[in-house]
Amino acid sequence: MNKKFDRIAAIIFLIIGLTFMIESRGVATSAYGSVVGPNVFPFILGCILALLSFRLFYETFFYKQENTDTIQFNYKRFLIVLVSAIMYALLLEKIGFIISSFLFLLICFQALDRGKWLKSITISLGYSIIIYFVFVNVMKGTLPGWPIWF
């Protein structure tokens, strides 16, 4: 861990999180056919990001010693996750939330930690189904369900 980098990243993420929270208040509070408006998720995600940045900044005070080793960048993993995120955004409406989220998470898990297929599949599928159920049935929101051809 690099103390200086983590502190700068924590401050940047805090600013981004606070910006999400402030700007989400300007979004409409309700959407047609949905109890949950489009302003809810950006506010919650901004709040989570701000809280996690506070935690990261707090943890930097307990770092033992500066690590002087050179940092190894892994561009291949980064590109896999980046392309997966772009494909997720493009395919979300076409193939639905559950399938696109499952595939995105599975690809990311395998890019970051090869092997462990059963664990990756279980977490990816569980996340996709639980989030869809909570958002659509509990919060009465709308998400793209299944593709038309399914």
Helices and strands as residue ranges (DSSP letters): H 3-24, H 40-59, G 60-62, H 75-95, H 97-112, H 117-133, I 134-138
